[in-house]
Amino acid sequence: METRSGCPINQAVEAFGDRWSLLVLRDITFGGRRHFRELLAGSQEGIASNILADRLKRLVEGGLLTRDDPGRGRRATYSLTEAAIQLVPVYAVLGSWGLRHRETSEPLRVRAELLEAGGPELWAAFMAELRTVHLGAPAPEGPSATERLAAAYAAAVAGS
């Protein structure tokens, strides 16, 4: 894949810096959506099907997702790679920035607030759980970061 330069920031922008890629990865990471239809139906931003198909293809080609192909007539499952899992701290920092500098809605800001408050310890626990789900790593011990994030989001949505 040809790139504009070898600058690390440029390389990151070229990997996931378009308008949709981080949001698709967000929905897989935080929403547990792993199939095309789930991603399409669950898109809060209303991604078009052709754009979603293109981004999924690019993310697989770029090494951020894998796609299992179970055969004709069956749904393909997308999984995060280690590189995509390591974006959790980036999401946390982007979310913190968005909380401070952009208008956000109450139910959609709760995960960013929890990630900010939990800091690197929560991020590491969440990444360990993602490795279990997406990479087949052994399940980590202790309270579930995934459950904490999901419960906070569900409570915020129910209260709005």
N, C-alpha and C positions, 0 to 999 in steps of 0.2 A: 504494500500500500504506500503510495507516494505521499509525502507530507511536505508542508511549506518550509519547515525548519526543524532542527533537532532540539529547540528550546523546550524544556519540560512543560512549561505552561501551554505552549502551542500544541504539544503532543496531547496533553489532557483535553484541550478544547477540541482538537480534531477527533478524539475518541468519543466524547460525550457532550460536547458543547453546543450542539444544535438545539433547536427549540423544544424537542420532544424526548430525546434520549434519556436524560436524567429523570424525567417524569415516568417513563416506561420502567426504568430500573427502580424508581421509588415505589411504584405500584407492585412490583414483584417483591421488593425488599420488605416493605412495610404492610402491604395489603395481602400478601400471600397468593397473589394472582399468578398463575403459571401457564395458563392456556390463552390462546388468541382471543376467544370469545369473552373470557373473564376480563382480560385487559381492555377490550373494546367497550364492554358494557359498564365496567367500573371506572372508566376514565372520567374524573371530575372535570377535566378541561375539555372533554368532548373530542378526542382524537378521531380523525377519519380512518376508516379501515385500510385504505391504501397507504397512508402515512405510517400507521402502526405496523403493517407488514414490512414496509421499507426499513423502519427503525429496528425491528426485531432482526431482520436479515443483517443489517449493519452491525448491530451489537454482537451477534454471533460471529460475524467475520472479524470484528475487532477484539474478540477474546473476552468480552464481558458477560456473555451468556453462552450456554450450550443448549442445543435443541435435540431432544431425543425424538426419533421418528419411528413410532410404533407400527407404521404400515398404513396401507390404504384404508380410509374410512375411520381412522382413529385419531384422537386429538394428540398433537405434539405437545410435549411439556418442555417449558423453558426453565433452566436452572441458572442461578448466579454462579460465576466463577470466583475464584479467590480474589481476583482483581476487582470485581464488582462488590464483593463483600467488604473489601477494604475501603469502599466509598462511604461507609457509615459515618466516620468522623467528618467527612466532607459535607454530608447531609446535615449533620448536627451544627456545623459552623454556618452553613448556608441558611439553615432554619433560624439560628440565633440572629444572623444579620437581618433576615426578613422580619423577624419579630420587632426589631428596633427601627427599621428604616422603611417598612412598607405596611400598608393597611392590610390586616389579615382578619379572617373570620374566626370566631371563637372556637367552633369545633375543629377546625383545621389547624389551629395553632398548638393544640394540646401536645401532640407528639414532639414538636420542636421544643416546647417548654420542658417536657420530661427529659428529652435527650440533653438539653442544656443543663438542667439541674443534676442529672445523673452523672454527667461528665464521662471521662475516659473509662471509668469502671463499668458503667452501664453500656457504653459502646462496645467494650470488649466482650461483655456477657452476651449482648445481642449478636455480635459477629460470630461468637462460638456457637450459638443456636442456629444461625443461618448456615454455618458449615455443616451442622448435623443434617438439616433439611436438604440442602442443595449439593453437598459434597460427600455425604455419607459418613462424616466424622462421628466419633462417639458423642453421646449426649453429655453436656456439661452438668456438673452438680450445682445445687443451690436453686434459689428462686428464679423463675422464668422471666427474663427481660421481655420476651415476646408477649407474654401474658400481661405484663404491666403496661406495655405500650398499647395493646389491644383494649384492655379494660379502660384505660384513660381516654382513649378515642371514643369507645362505645358510650362511656358516661357523658362525655362532652356532646356527642351527637344526640343522646337522649334528653339532655338538658337544654338543647337549643330549640 
